[in-house]
Amino acid sequence: MPPSTQRVLMLEGPRQVRFAEKALPPLGPGDAVVRSLYSTFKHGTEMMAYLGLSPFAARKFNPRLRLFERETTPQDFYPRPLGNMVVGEVVEAGAGVRGLAAGQLVYAWAPIADIHVLPTEKLQPLGALSPEQALAIDPASFALGGVLDGAIAAGESVLVTGLGAIGLFAVQYAKAKGARVLAASSFAPRRRLAERFGAAHSFDSKAHGDLARDLKQQTGGVDAAIECSGSIANLTLAIRAARQCGRVVCVGFYGPADERLNLGEEFFHNRISLLASLPAFGWNNPVRGPRPLYAKDLQKIVADDLSTGTITADGILDPVVPFADAAGAVQWIADQPERVIKVLVRHG
């Protein structure tokens, strides 16, 4: 018999994280009760919410016009659950469910909680994937979307900035396309992983000095840059490092405007193509190209690539923290990013 409540990790306001006891929704005929085994956060967008910098906290996105509008009254942004993916075990299935049985391992896009009631159409059997591979599908699909949006081709030089989970998968996918990959991060362990994944060179983006100038001298400018950090400083680096008529693909989620971004300099005078990449559920954005691929398409490709070894999640989901310490891990992600790449929450 499943419990009547669930323990959910909630963001009550900027820098206010706590566990909350909530009533577990009733089990419908098409639902399943799933006990969590592992969960993950979404580091970029969730950290913007944690820091109080998300545009959704003060403005509302108009889905018809596809623009942000200033609210005359505050909208309900907080409280909100944290976390975006879970691997778990089916405890019980609704009367109308076929093909799922108690004890089966599944994964889904869901917040960090000890137990869930989820519609079965949201559940994917774990199959031959490991829990770590399943929980890597989300960041890897964003990386793949960025590589496809940037039309990365064999023989091109590609700079990847921001070597979190998305950036490290972008290194792998750009390398798989036959590109010569350069990687930049201020964190040495991430640079070492990037080189293990095929980057020809990695650079300390903070200690290097004028990295863009050095790259221009060495390469004439990269053909494309994939910016995965959500940092305006790294976006500026990517624009300055690109060759004339080069491409910069923005995969990271950016906060408020920053005076360090000057569109009157290299961006304008070198005719840089600046591309946003957001192949996520709920935004209805396909990747660019002759074949419209949406989030679900990319996630299937990624799952196949993980199972065949085209890409690997080894070393990316780090550190592993117990469910009881998940609130503290949020602070690490925001304030001590050198300690984490992508936090994996292990349930008891």
RODO-2510 file (C-alpha; in nm, 4 decimals, decimal comma):
residues 348
     n   res          X          Y          Z
     1     m     0,0000     0,0000     0,0000
     2     p     0,1651     0,3317    -0,1051
     3     p     0,1850     0,6144     0,1490
     4     s    -0,0689     0,8955     0,1470
     5     t     0,1925     1,1740     0,1325
     6     q     0,5098     1,2522    -0,0562
     7     r     0,8164     1,4465     0,0566
     8     v     0,9033     1,7055    -0,2086
     9     l     1,2019     1,9416    -0,2338
    10     m     1,0537     2,2917    -0,2665
    11     l     1,1934     2,6332    -0,3543
    12     e     0,9874     2,8714    -0,1407
    13     g     1,1621     3,1883    -0,2645
    14     p     1,5105     3,3062    -0,3600
    15     r     1,7612     3,0956    -0,1613
    16     q     1,4814     2,9345     0,0426
    17     v     1,4814     2,5550    -0,0013
    18     r     1,3043     2,3027     0,2200
    19     f     1,1329     1,9656     0,2132
    20     a     0,7538     1,9783     0,2222
    21     e     0,5008     1,7068     0,2939
    22     k     0,2281     1,7043     0,0306
    23     a    -0,0706     1,4805    -0,0251
    24     l     0,0058     1,2115    -0,2782
    25     p    -0,2400     1,2403    -0,5693
    26     p    -0,4894     0,9550    -0,5955
    27     l    -0,3962     0,6698    -0,8292
    28     g    -0,5963     0,7025    -1,1508
    29     p    -0,6641     0,4160    -1,3909
    30     g    -0,3845     0,5340    -1,6247
    31     d    -0,1339     0,6206    -1,3512
    32     a     0,1460     0,4439    -1,1665
    33     v     0,2967     0,4911    -0,8216
    34     v     0,6751     0,5227    -0,8575
    35     r     0,9165     0,5108    -0,5656
    36     s     1,2246     0,7221    -0,6405
    37     l     1,5708     0,5658    -0,6539
    38     y     1,7700     0,8513    -0,8107
    39     s     1,6911     1,2118    -0,9065
    40     t     1,8651     1,5109    -1,0640
    41     f     1,8435     1,8874    -1,0748
    42     k     1,8400     2,1125    -1,3793
    43     h     2,1391     2,3295    -1,2918
    44     g     2,0956     2,6280    -1,5240
    45     t     1,7278     2,7211    -1,5126
    46     e     1,6754     2,6052    -1,1542
    47     m     1,9720     2,8035    -1,0275
    48     m     1,8302     3,1171    -1,1917
    49     a     1,5114     3,0552    -0,9920
    50     y     1,7101     2,9835    -0,6745
    51     l     1,9053     3,3087    -0,7113
    52     g     1,5913     3,5099    -0,7911
    53     l     1,7166     3,5954    -1,1417
    54     s     1,4675     3,4052    -1,3574
    55     p     1,2693     3,6249    -1,5996
    56     f     0,9621     3,4227    -1,5055
    57     a     0,9719     3,5613    -1,1504
    58     a     0,8748     3,9134    -1,2642
    59     r     0,7425     3,8728    -1,6163
    60     k     0,4942     3,6452    -1,7883
    61     f     0,5581     3,4676    -2,1166
    62     n     0,2714     3,5163    -2,3621
    63     p     0,2555     3,1828    -2,5518
    64     r     0,0431     3,3271    -2,8342
    65     l     0,2722     3,6201    -2,9084
    66     r     0,5835     3,4380    -2,7788
    67     l     0,7135     3,7325    -2,5839
    68     f     0,7633     3,8295    -2,2214
    69     e     0,5212     4,0873    -2,0836
    70     r     0,5571     4,2793    -1,7602
    71     e     0,2986     4,1770    -1,5053
    72     t     0,0862     4,4449    -1,3347
    73     t     0,0540     4,2124    -1,0351
    74     p     0,3066     3,9523    -0,9135
    75     q     0,2531     3,6126    -1,0699
    76     d     0,2767     3,2865    -0,8809
    77     f     0,6371     3,1780    -0,9426
    78     y     0,7234     3,0657    -0,5887
    79     p     0,6851     2,8185    -0,4263
    80     r     0,7889     2,5628    -0,6866
    81     p     0,9320     2,2103    -0,6736
    82     l     1,2975     2,1522    -0,7601
    83     g     1,4436     1,8757    -0,9750
    84     n     1,3562     1,7557    -1,3218
    85     m     1,4257     1,3830    -1,3659
    86     v     1,3764     1,0673    -1,1645
    87     v     1,4601     0,6975    -1,1943
    88     g     1,2336     0,4838    -0,9831
    89     e     1,0576     0,1553    -0,9225
    90     v     0,6920     0,0968    -0,9996
    91     v     0,5075     0,0219    -0,6753
    92     e     0,1553    -0,0039    -0,8116
    93     a    -0,0166     0,0535    -1,1455
    94     g    -0,3707     0,1752    -1,2136
    95     a    -0,6447    -0,0593    -1,3253
    96     g    -0,6161     0,0495    -1,6897
    97     v    -0,2380     0,0216    -1,7192
    98     r    -0,0887    -0,2415    -1,9471
    99     g     0,2794    -0,3199    -1,9917
   100     l     0,3970    -0,1976    -1,6513
   101     a     0,4267    -0,4153    -1,3428
   102     a     0,5289    -0,3667    -0,9822
   103     g     0,9062    -0,3796    -0,9456
   104     q     0,9769    -0,2482    -1,2964
   105     l     1,2397     0,0280    -1,3245
   106     v     1,1384     0,3414    -1,5131
   107     y     1,2508     0,7010    -1,5659
   108     a     1,0530     1,0210    -1,6085
   109     w     1,0699     1,3998    -1,6011
   110     a     0,9523     1,4802    -1,2476
   111     p     1,0601     1,6832    -0,9410
   112     i     1,2754     1,5526    -0,6565
   113     a     1,0436     1,3624    -0,4217
   114     d     1,0500     1,0304    -0,2430
   115     i     0,7464     0,8962    -0,4295
   116     h     0,5301     1,0019    -0,7240
   117     v     0,1986     0,9278    -0,8879
   118     l     0,2601     0,9800    -1,2607
   119     p     0,0623     0,9199    -1,5802
   120     t     0,2095     0,6147    -1,7477
   121     e     0,2562     0,8012    -2,0775
   122     k     0,5259     1,0014    -1,8969
   123     l     0,7149     0,6871    -1,7914
   124     q     0,9900     0,5231    -1,9932
   125     p     1,1163     0,1725    -1,9080
   126     l     1,4790     0,1872    -1,7976
   127     g     1,5599    -0,1168    -2,0102
   128     a     1,9318    -0,1590    -2,0741
   129     l     2,0181     0,1949    -1,9608
   130     s     2,1837     0,2521    -1,6267
   131     p     2,0191     0,5050    -1,3912
   132     e     2,3059     0,7459    -1,4617
   133     q     2,2539     0,7153    -1,8361
   134     a     1,8801     0,7754    -1,8071
   135     l     1,9307     1,0849    -1,5936
   136     a     2,1837     1,2166    -1,8473
   137     i     1,9289     1,2173    -2,1299
   138     d     1,8008     1,5669    -2,0510
   139     p     2,1358     1,7547    -2,0592
   140     a     2,2625     1,5445    -2,3499
   141     s     1,9514     1,6283    -2,5543
   142     f     2,0202     2,0010    -2,5064
   143     a     2,3803     1,9434    -2,6152
   144     l     2,2680     1,7547    -2,9249
   145     g     2,0191     2,0311    -3,0019
   146     g     2,2978     2,2901    -2,9824
   147     v     2,5250     2,0904    -3,2146
   148     l     2,2406     2,0464    -3,4663
   149     d     2,1305     2,4103    -3,4402
   150     g     2,4896     2,5147    -3,5066
   151     a     2,5129     2,2831    -3,8087
   152     i     2,8467     2,1542    -3,6783
   153     a     3,0291     1,9722    -3,9578
   154     a     3,3374     1,7567    -4,0010
   155     g     3,6625     1,9522    -4,0186
   156     e     3,5283     2,2615    -3,8442
   157     s     3,6798     2,4137    -3,5316
   158     v     3,4336     2,4418    -3,2440
   159     l     3,4766     2,6136    -2,9079
   160     v     3,2585     2,4830    -2,6225
   161     t     3,2291     2,7217    -2,3270
   162     g     3,0834     2,6108    -1,9950
   163     l     3,1718     2,2487    -1,9191
   164     g     2,8820     2,1425    -1,7040
   165     a     2,6815     1,8381    -1,8087
   166     i     2,5469     2,0040    -2,1243
   167     g     2,8886     2,1361    -2,2273
   168     l     3,0597     1,8006    -2,1740
   169     f     2,7991     1,6293    -2,3909
   170     a     2,8381     1,9076    -2,6500
   171     v     3,2103     1,8252    -2,6636
   172     q     3,1233     1,4615    -2,7325
   173     y     2,8619     1,5355    -2,9971
   174     a     3,0791     1,7921    -3,1777
   175     k     3,3662     1,5427    -3,1763
   176     a     3,1326     1,2727    -3,3108
   177     k     3,0458     1,5095    -3,5984
   178     g     3,4151     1,5204    -3,6899
   179     a     3,4873     1,8701    -3,5581
   180     r     3,8097     1,9795    -3,3900
   181     v     3,6861     2,0710    -3,0432
   182     l     3,8322     2,3303    -2,8084
   183     a     3,6903     2,3623    -2,4576
   184     a     3,6972     2,6385    -2,1967
   185     s     3,6203     2,6269    -1,8248
   186     s     3,7689     2,7748    -1,5093
   187     f     3,7435     2,4320    -1,3366
   188     a     4,0330     2,1905    -1,3941
   189     p     3,8376     1,8624    -1,3363
   190     r     3,5900     1,9638    -1,6062
   191     r     3,8718     2,0495    -1,8478
   192     r     4,0253     1,7076    -1,7892
   193     l     3,6913     1,5403    -1,8636
   194     a     3,6528     1,7463    -2,1834
   195     e     3,9919     1,6237    -2,3042
   196     r     3,8981     1,2675    -2,2116
   197     f     3,5851     1,3118    -2,4236
   198     g     3,7828     1,4245    -2,7270
   199     a     3,8618     1,7955    -2,6943
   200     a     4,1900     1,8723    -2,8712
   201     h     4,2745     2,1414    -2,6154
   202     s     4,1107     2,2884    -2,3057
   203     f     4,1690     2,6343    -2,1628
   204     d     4,1224     2,7982    -1,8238
   205     s     3,8740     3,0690    -1,9205
   206     k     3,9577     3,2860    -1,6169
   207     a     4,3334     3,2478    -1,5842
   208     h     4,4233     3,2471    -1,9528
   209     g     4,4096     3,6231    -2,0067
   210     d     4,2587     3,7237    -2,3406
   211     l     4,1654     3,3752    -2,4580
   212     a     3,9634     3,5011    -2,7555
   213     r     4,2635     3,6953    -2,8877
   214     d     4,4924     3,3936    -2,8505
   215     l     4,2422     3,1699    -3,0295
   216     k     4,2175     3,4232    -3,3120
   217     q     4,5956     3,4265    -3,3447
   218     q     4,6174     3,0464    -3,3422
   219     t     4,3150     2,9571    -3,5565
   220     g     4,1939     3,2731    -3,7270
   221     g     3,8788     3,2306    -3,5213
   222     v     3,6656     2,9246    -3,4602
   223     d     3,3978     2,8295    -3,7102
   224     a     3,1428     2,7923    -3,4326
   225     a     3,1106     2,8288    -3,0569
   226     i     2,8577     2,6475    -2,8393
   227     e     2,7987     2,8496    -2,5228
   228     c     2,6609     2,6263    -2,2465
   229     s     2,7248     2,8198    -1,9245
   230     g     2,4580     3,0908    -1,9280
   231     s     2,7383     3,3370    -1,8438
   232     i     2,7451     3,6706    -2,0264
   233     a     3,1247     3,6729    -1,9874
   234     n     3,1455     3,3380    -2,1683
   235     l     2,9002     3,4554    -2,4346
   236     t     3,1271     3,7534    -2,4965
   237     l     3,4247     3,5176    -2,5176
   238     a     3,2416     3,2997    -2,7705
   239     i     3,1478     3,5982    -2,9903
   240     r     3,5011     3,7393    -2,9812
   241     a     3,6577     3,3994    -3,0586
   242     a     3,4420     3,3308    -3,3663
   243     r     3,5751     3,3988    -3,7148
   244     q     3,4076     3,6364    -3,9609
   245     c     3,0568     3,5061    -4,0339
   246     g     3,1024     3,2412    -3,7643
   247     r     2,8202     3,0986    -3,5527
   248     v     2,7572     3,1216    -3,1809
   249     v     2,4937     2,8861    -3,0392
   250     c     2,3482     2,9780    -2,6989
   251     v     2,2448     2,6681    -2,5057
   252     g     2,2874     2,8195    -2,1572
   253     f     2,0003     3,0030    -1,9843
   254     y     2,0851     3,3692    -1,9286
   255     g     1,9808     3,5978    -1,6462
   256     p     1,9444     3,9770    -1,6483
   257     a     2,1183     4,2010    -1,9022
   258     d     2,4882     4,2625    -1,8486
   259     e     2,7005     4,5564    -1,9615
   260     r     2,9825     4,3186    -2,0637
   261     l     2,7898     4,2224    -2,3783
   262     n     2,8588     4,4863    -2,6450
   263     l     2,6858     4,4088    -2,9740
   264     g     2,8578     4,7028    -3,1404
   265     e     3,1983     4,5353    -3,1384
   266     e     3,2900     4,1873    -3,2724
   267     f     2,9298     4,0709    -3,3096
   268     f     2,8423     4,3507    -3,5536
   269     h     3,1741     4,3974    -3,7324
   270     n     3,2389     4,0255    -3,7878
   271     r     2,8773     3,9458    -3,8904
   272     i     2,8380     3,6727    -3,6274
   273     s     2,5259     3,4539    -3,6410
   274     l     2,3859     3,4329    -3,2877
   275     l     2,1515     3,1364    -3,2434
   276     a     1,9378     3,0406    -2,9448
   277     s     1,8896     2,6680    -2,8850
   278     l     1,5994     2,5493    -2,6667
   279     p     1,4671     2,2069    -2,7714
   280     a     1,2752     2,1574    -2,4451
   281     f     0,9359     2,0188    -2,3548
   282     g     0,6721     2,2886    -2,3295
   283     w     0,8390     2,5398    -2,5641
   284     n     0,7513     2,3725    -2,8931
   285     n     1,0851     2,4630    -3,0511
   286     p     1,2335     2,2288    -3,3125
   287     v     1,6025     2,2297    -3,3933
   288     r     1,7028     2,4077    -3,7134
   289     g     1,7559     2,2086    -4,0282
   290     p     1,5611     2,0299    -4,3004
   291     r     1,4046     1,7824    -4,0577
   292     p     1,2149     1,9307    -3,7596
   293     l     1,3344     1,7454    -3,4499
   294     y     1,1622     1,8234    -3,1210
   295     a     1,2613     1,7469    -2,7625
   296     k     1,1142     1,3973    -2,7652
   297     d     1,2986     1,3131    -3,0897
   298     l     1,6305     1,4320    -2,9474
   299     q     1,5779     1,2384    -2,6253
   300     k     1,5224     0,9157    -2,8195
   301     i     1,8405     0,9749    -3,0211
   302     v     2,0344     1,0424    -2,6994
   303     a     1,9021     0,7289    -2,5280
   304     d     2,0169     0,5239    -2,8274
   305     d     2,3569     0,6984    -2,8328
   306     l     2,4095     0,6309    -2,4625
   307     s     2,3194     0,2638    -2,5006
   308     t     2,5525     0,2172    -2,8007
   309     g     2,8427     0,4120    -2,6484
   310     t     2,8392     0,6955    -2,9021
   311     i     2,8390     0,9253    -2,5978
   312     t     2,9057     0,8475    -2,2322
   313     a     2,7807     0,9803    -1,9006
   314     d     3,0844     0,8455    -1,7134
   315     g     3,2139     1,1071    -1,4691
   316     i     2,9405     1,3612    -1,5431
   317     l     2,6883     1,2848    -1,2667
   318     d     2,9008     1,3967    -0,9749
   319     p     2,8718     1,4234    -0,6775
   320     v     2,6212     1,1729    -0,5418
   321     v     2,4288     1,3009    -0,2383
   322     p     2,1639     1,1327    -0,0229
   323     f     1,8048     1,2516    -0,0526
   324     a     1,8213     1,4016     0,2989
   325     d     2,1048     1,6337     0,1842
   326     a     1,9427     1,7493    -0,1402
   327     a     1,8610     2,0964    -0,0029
   328     g     2,2272     2,1584     0,0802
   329     a     2,3305     2,0433    -0,2676
   330     v     2,1292     2,3287    -0,4184
   331     q     2,3540     2,5774    -0,2383
   332     w     2,6652     2,3981    -0,3685
   333     i     2,5398     2,4256    -0,7264
   334     a     2,4780     2,7988    -0,6891
   335     d     2,7711     2,9048    -0,4711
   336     q     3,0387     2,6352    -0,5083
   337     p     3,0100     2,5130    -0,8666
   338     e     3,3677     2,3849    -0,8551
   339     r     3,2348     2,1043    -0,6288
   340     v     2,9766     1,9749    -0,8747
   341     i     2,9178     1,8875    -1,2389
   342     k     2,5649     1,7459    -1,2177
   343     v     2,4330     1,6418    -0,8772
   344     l     2,2886     1,2930    -0,8512
   345     v     2,0458     1,2482    -0,5608
   346     r     2,0333     0,8936    -0,4224
   347     h     1,7152     0,7955    -0,2402
   348     g     1,7290     0,5573     0,0518
***
